[in-house]
Amino acid sequence: MSANWSGTVIFRDEQRVAPSSIDEMQELISKSVRVRARGSAHCFNDIADTSATAITFENMPSDIEINKDNQTVRVPAGMKYGELAVALNDRGWAIHNMASLPHISVAGAVATATHGSGVGNGNLATAVKSLELVLPDGSLKRVSEGDVDFLGYVVGLGLTGVVVNLDLAIEPTFNISQTVYRGMSRESYAANLDEIMSLAYSVSYFTTWAAAGGGEVWAKFKSGTTAPTELFEAYPATSNRHPLPGLNPEPCTEQMAVGGPWHLRLPHFKMEFTPSAGDEIQSEFFVARKDAPAAIAALEKIAPQINEILWVTEIRAIAADQLWMSPHYQRDSIGIHFTWKKVDAVYEMVKVVEATLAPFNYRPHLGKVFSASPENFASVMPKLNDFKKLIREIDPDNKFGNDFTNNLLGL
Ligand SMILES: Cc1cc2nc3c(=O)[nH]c(=O)nc-3n(C[C@H](O)[C@H](O)[C@H](O)COP(=O)(O)OP(=O)(O)OC[C@H]3O[C@@H](n4cnc5c(N)ncnc54)[C@H](O)[C@@H]3O)c2cc1C
């Protein structure tokens, strides 16, 4: 793995090491001057890069342990959500949500506050009840909900220690059915945003920012709820859809209101296929849910510029949480996501989008492309100083840092 998933970040690793036990991991970390954990390398910025030692998890044990009394599962850090989900569902359990793809590692997704959708659903990191980490001196530490600074450790950007396993909240397995509504204009979506995003357990709105033609609402209903036969001017699709206009829907999870287990409906993409376009760059910005209609109206002014280099935009809802470095910290959020074409113009366009969203105090997705200065980032992340203090205590020699985190946090 010398590059990230989309090939847009070439890793500069001096060496890559894949320990096969926690003991080996501890020894490696204690003897290293600088190390960086790497998950499945699906981030679109340099957050997972290092110029020293990259630690990967493919040789670590992959068993899960369910605790029925606490309703938690202990998960090895490098496990993919897709693998975890099958193992959980086979035993009658579920986690509360999934990202659009099941291919990502649990620890990597948690470290960047990866999310799915749903007005009542926190991001994936909100399921964490406890973490076991290797600290810079090689010692092991378990941090659990209720412990001092737990809320700072979870969305750790790879800086709070190398996570070896996580306890996640689980619930009895549930079924979801997915209906795609076509012909939803942005105007109508923005005007009825709260109602549409609250329609189902998880809802996404897709648009290309084209002047004409409607977008699509992808609604994932928990069993027991019935999909309406129309949604404002939008109507249920009569065949399966891909979120990117014109692409074959085969890689997508089952639609057309066919019920099935949560893990085969909540992600948009199936585990056995390449998700999304592949040939792409992603960025995403979060605003308060109440500000989302105005933020969409502001983006309308640059819609033609966006459309020129865009595959598709996805708009999702994420419930507020208490995790210090979560972009959804104490703010019910709407994520405005851009799947861009893989062209250099994206990096300048991202700055235009950021300038447009600045009046709404947008917070960036930590694993996607953004250009915020440390000052700008600090101004929208209320717990940043507490997080920096925590990292200085955990890792005074900055063993786990890289250029990306040093720049972003001003370390
Ligand atoms: C096609 C596609 C679709 C996507 N869809 C979504 C989506 O629906 N929602 C969303 O929010 N995001 C989405 N993303 C972004 C993605 O989920 C995040 O970038 C996520 O962080 C990827 O996890 P990873 O395991 O690949 O992390 P990596 O890129 O490998 O690493 C990310 C960070 O986690 C840290 N890390 C990894 N493992 C550990 C560990 N064991 N201990 C400590 N730190 C660790 C790394 O140091 C790094 O800082 C998508 C990405 C792609 C490519």
PDBQT file of the ligand as one rigid body, heavy atoms in Angstrom, charges set to zero:
ROOT
HETATM    1  C1  LIG A 501     -15.401   5.544  -1.500  1.00  0.00    +0.000 C 
HETATM    2  C2  LIG A 501     -15.335   6.198  -0.163  1.00  0.00    +0.000 A 
HETATM    3  C3  LIG A 501     -16.533   6.442   0.520  1.00  0.00    +0.000 A 
HETATM    4  C4  LIG A 501     -16.480   7.078   1.767  1.00  0.00    +0.000 A 
HETATM    5  N1  LIG A 501     -17.664   7.254   2.444  1.00  0.00    +0.000 NA
HETATM    6  C5  LIG A 501     -17.661   7.856   3.651  1.00  0.00    +0.000 A 
HETATM    7  C6  LIG A 501     -18.848   8.038   4.378  1.00  0.00    +0.000 A 
HETATM    8  O1  LIG A 501     -19.914   7.549   4.009  1.00  0.00    +0.000 OA
HETATM    9  N2  LIG A 501     -18.800   8.744   5.531  1.00  0.00    +0.000 N 
HETATM   10  C7  LIG A 501     -17.648   9.275   6.001  1.00  0.00    +0.000 A 
HETATM   11  O2  LIG A 501     -17.664   9.947   7.036  1.00  0.00    +0.000 OA
HETATM   12  N3  LIG A 501     -16.462   9.048   5.372  1.00  0.00    +0.000 NA
HETATM   13  C8  LIG A 501     -16.470   8.363   4.216  1.00  0.00    +0.000 A 
HETATM   14  N4  LIG A 501     -15.277   8.132   3.566  1.00  0.00    +0.000 N 
HETATM   15  C9  LIG A 501     -14.040   8.554   4.217  1.00  0.00    +0.000 C 
HETATM   16  C10 LIG A 501     -13.517   7.438   5.128  1.00  0.00    +0.000 C 
HETATM   17  O3  LIG A 501     -14.476   6.777   5.794  1.00  0.00    +0.000 OA
HETATM   18  C11 LIG A 501     -12.551   7.980   6.162  1.00  0.00    +0.000 C 
HETATM   19  O4  LIG A 501     -11.554   8.625   5.494  1.00  0.00    +0.000 OA
HETATM   20  C12 LIG A 501     -11.986   6.903   7.122  1.00  0.00    +0.000 C 
HETATM   21  O5  LIG A 501     -11.070   7.496   8.000  1.00  0.00    +0.000 OA
HETATM   22  C13 LIG A 501     -11.298   5.789   6.411  1.00  0.00    +0.000 C 
HETATM   23  O6  LIG A 501     -10.829   4.826   7.328  1.00  0.00    +0.000 OA
HETATM   24  P1  LIG A 501      -9.422   4.123   7.059  1.00  0.00    +0.000 P 
HETATM   25  O7  LIG A 501      -9.362   2.908   7.881  1.00  0.00    +0.000 OA
HETATM   26  O8  LIG A 501      -9.213   3.980   5.612  1.00  0.00    +0.000 OA
HETATM   27  O9  LIG A 501      -8.458   5.226   7.664  1.00  0.00    +0.000 OA
HETATM   28  P2  LIG A 501      -6.979   5.642   7.200  1.00  0.00    +0.000 P 
HETATM   29  O10 LIG A 501      -7.094   6.549   6.038  1.00  0.00    +0.000 OA
HETATM   30  O11 LIG A 501      -6.111   4.470   7.035  1.00  0.00    +0.000 OA
HETATM   31  O12 LIG A 501      -6.507   6.456   8.484  1.00  0.00    +0.000 OA
HETATM   32  C14 LIG A 501      -7.258   7.540   8.949  1.00  0.00    +0.000 C 
HETATM   33  C15 LIG A 501      -6.730   8.013  10.290  1.00  0.00    +0.000 C 
HETATM   34  O13 LIG A 501      -6.959   6.996  11.256  1.00  0.00    +0.000 OA
HETATM   35  C16 LIG A 501      -5.764   6.758  11.975  1.00  0.00    +0.000 C 
HETATM   36  N5  LIG A 501      -5.751   5.349  12.388  1.00  0.00    +0.000 N 
HETATM   37  C17 LIG A 501      -5.976   4.269  11.621  1.00  0.00    +0.000 A 
HETATM   38  N6  LIG A 501      -5.861   3.153  12.368  1.00  0.00    +0.000 NA
HETATM   39  C18 LIG A 501      -5.564   3.551  13.615  1.00  0.00    +0.000 A 
HETATM   40  C19 LIG A 501      -5.314   2.883  14.840  1.00  0.00    +0.000 A 
HETATM   41  N7  LIG A 501      -5.358   1.562  14.938  1.00  0.00    +0.000 N 
HETATM   42  N8  LIG A 501      -4.987   3.617  15.928  1.00  0.00    +0.000 NA
HETATM   43  C20 LIG A 501      -4.952   4.961  15.867  1.00  0.00    +0.000 A 
HETATM   44  N9  LIG A 501      -5.182   5.650  14.747  1.00  0.00    +0.000 NA
HETATM   45  C21 LIG A 501      -5.496   4.960  13.640  1.00  0.00    +0.000 A 
HETATM   46  C22 LIG A 501      -4.638   7.090  11.010  1.00  0.00    +0.000 C 
HETATM   47  O14 LIG A 501      -3.451   7.393  11.699  1.00  0.00    +0.000 OA
HETATM   48  C23 LIG A 501      -5.238   8.309  10.322  1.00  0.00    +0.000 C 
HETATM   49  O15 LIG A 501      -5.009   9.431  11.107  1.00  0.00    +0.000 OA
HETATM   50  C24 LIG A 501     -15.258   7.483   2.339  1.00  0.00    +0.000 A 
HETATM   51  C25 LIG A 501     -14.065   7.201   1.670  1.00  0.00    +0.000 A 
HETATM   52  C26 LIG A 501     -14.101   6.547   0.436  1.00  0.00    +0.000 A 
HETATM   53  C27 LIG A 501     -12.819   6.240  -0.257  1.00  0.00    +0.000 C 
ENDROOT
TORSDOF 0
